[in-house]
Amino acid sequence: MSPNTSSNPVRLSRFSKAECVLVLITMIWGGTFLLVQHAMTVSGPMFFVGLRFAAAALIVALFSWRHLRELTVFEFKAGAFIGVAIMLGYGLQTVGLQTIPSSQSAFITALYVPFVPLLQWLVLGRRPGLMPSIGIMLAFTGLMLLSGPSGAALNFSPGEIATLISAIAIAAEIILISTYAGQVDVRRVTVVQLATTAVLSFLLVVPTGELIPDFSWTLLITALGLGAASAAIQVAMNWAQKSVSPTRATLIYAGEPVWAGIVGRIAGERLPAIALMGAGLIVAAVIVSELKTKAARSDAETELERETQG
């Protein structure tokens, strides 16, 4: 295909409104890691996650309460499933932030990208292609380097293990959102998933043995601020992934640990050289896992033509 026939459509598609929104929320997402880490000085992880997502659910509900009466059983189930994944993802990520730097947490969390094809293989039986397989290998190599000398012996710290499991949960969230996108109302399903996350997080406060923190303006302001950020992120993801392919969306999300690393460095965090190498490999894994070989692109284009003609 000649440059004259392909350059303009590609250039326009890279700057679609939905993709610009995803870039913006990725920047916001990257900046939340350090804020959550500071919040852990005045609250336990599950109580804070519950407070954060309760605020997010209320914010979205205030702007969409007229539509909530039309909530369907299917939308409720979809929101509940996504909410469980969000609770596990953010809850375990917050647990990890009690003991590891926010920059390290962000890069480990980014492993959800190569985990998506891996999870689809293990659960749905869809074998990953060549590039996702290379991405998975790069990701685990990067994880070992990011974890320092102990990582080479697979002797990860509890905070690193919790964050690693949270990345798997976030991968499940991405798969679920892509599965239900286009079949549900964004506002209604977002309220359900945020409320589900909040309720489950509060319920886990007791079995995890957390103490209810005393009132703190730091806790309240941080929870409200991150609640607003979570509301914007979830609404944007549900809305944008209707028109942005999972591949493009994931490549945009790849910038999240980079933004988190920038914020962490401004705040004084310094990762050692070997950890920075691991972080670079993880970013490379994120990008490589979403690249397609020439044959895969040809198959995708053929399938798209069939759907259009049909």
Secondary structure, DSSP 8 states (H G I E B T S, - for coil): --HHHHHHHHHHHHT-HHHHHHHHHHHHHHHHHHHHHHHTTTS-HHHHHHHHHHHHHHHHHHHHHHHHTT--HHHHHHHHHHHHHHHHHHHHHHHHTTTS-HHHHHHHHTTHHHHHHHHHHHHH-----HHHHHHHHHHHHHHHHHT-GGGGGT---HHHHHHHHHHHHHHHHHHHHHHHTTTS-HHHHHHHHHHHHHHHHHHTTTTTT-------HHHHHHHHHHHHHHHHHHHHHHHHTTTS-HHHHHHHHTTHHHHHHHHHHHTT----HHHHHHHHHHHHHHHHHT---HHHHHHHHHHHHHHHH-
